[in-house]
C-alpha cells in the first residue's frame, strides 16, 4: 500500500499543528489533545463546553478549507466496516485510559518532555507498526 | 473581553489544527498505514512523511510552550491546565497498546477522524462514531477504577 513521500507538505502541516498547540496553551492554558477535548464534551459532567466545542468546530472548518482549496489528499480506506468499528472503539478506549492520543501525548506531551507521554508514544507507535506488520505481511 | 478572547483562541487553534492535519496528508489513513508499514523500508516503498509531520509539530510546540509557560498566566484564562500525573502504570501502558492496535488497523486517530468527516464518505463517520463510543467507555472504565 505505498503512498507518495511528501516531506514538505508534511512539515508545513506539522508546523500548523504546532502553532495550534502553542496558541491554545498561550491563549487559554490548555493542552491541544483531541481525545481529551471530545471527552469533556460527552462526559456526564461536561467540563467547559464552549472552548471545546469551538475547537472541534474550528478543526472541522480547517479541514473543510483544505479540502475546498485542494490542499489535502482524499482519504482512502483499506478497512472493512467491522474492522473500522473495532479499530475506532480501541482508539477511543485506549486514548481515554492512557490519558491522551497522538495529539495530547505525541505532540503536546513530548513537547513538555513528559515521561508518561514519551512512554505512551513509544508503545502506541510500536504496537501500531506491529499490527500493520502482522496484518499485511503475515496474515495478508 | 476574556470570554471573547477565549472563544476566538479556541476556534482559531482548532482551525490551524484541522488545516495542519489535512495539509500534512495524515487525514488519509492509507498514508498513515504506509508509514506504519516499516517492512517497506527494505523494499524502498516506505512513506516517511509522518516523521516530518510529528517532527515539525513537536519542534514548534517545544518553542511555543517554552515561551508561553514562562508567563505567569495565559492571555485569556487564569491558569495553565496541564496534567500533573507522573505514574507509568498498567493503565498508561495498556491504554496506549489498545490505541496502537486500533490506529494500526485503520490508520486514523481521534483528530484525523474528525478532520476526515468533511469528506462525504461513510467510513470517517462510522470510525468517528466508534471513537466517541470508545472514549465514553474508557471514561466509564477509568472513573470506575480510580
Interface residues (C-beta under 8 A of the other chain):
Chain A: X1 X2 X3 X4 X5 X6 X7 X8 X9 X10 X11 X12 X13 X14 X15 X16 X17 X18 X19 X20 X21 X22 X23 X24 X25 X26 X27 X28 X29 X30 X31 X32 X34 X35 X38 X39 X42 X43 X50 X51 X52 X54 X55 X56 X57 X58 X59 X60 X61 X62 X63 X64 X65 X66 X67 X71 X72 X73 X74 X75 X76 X77 X78 X79 X81 X83 X84 X85 X86 X87 X88 X89 X90 X91 X92 X93 X94 X95 X96 X97 X98 X99 X101 X102 X103 X105 X106 X107 X108 X109 X110 X111 X112 X114 X115 X116 X119 X120 X121 X123 X124 X125 X126 X127 X128 X129 X130 X131 X132 X133 X135 X136 X137
Chain B: X5 X6 X7 X9 X10 X11 X12 X13 X14 X15 X16 X17 X18 X19 X20 X21 X22 X23 X24 X25 X26 X27 X28 X29 X30 X31 X33 X34 X36 X37 X38 X39 X40 X45 X46 X47 X48 X49 X50 X51 X52 X53 X54 X55 X56 X57 X58 X59 X60 X61 X62 X63 X64 X65 X67 X68 X69 X71 X73 X74 X75 X76 X77 X78 X79 X80 X81 X82 X83 X85 X86 X87 X88 X91 X92 X93 X94 X95 X96 X97 X98 X99 X100 X101 X102 X103 X104 X105 X106 X107 X108 X109 X110 X111 X113 X114 X115 X116 X117 X118 X119 X121 X123 X124 X126 X127 X128 X129 X130 X131 X132 X133 X134 X135 X136 X137 X138 X139 X141 X142
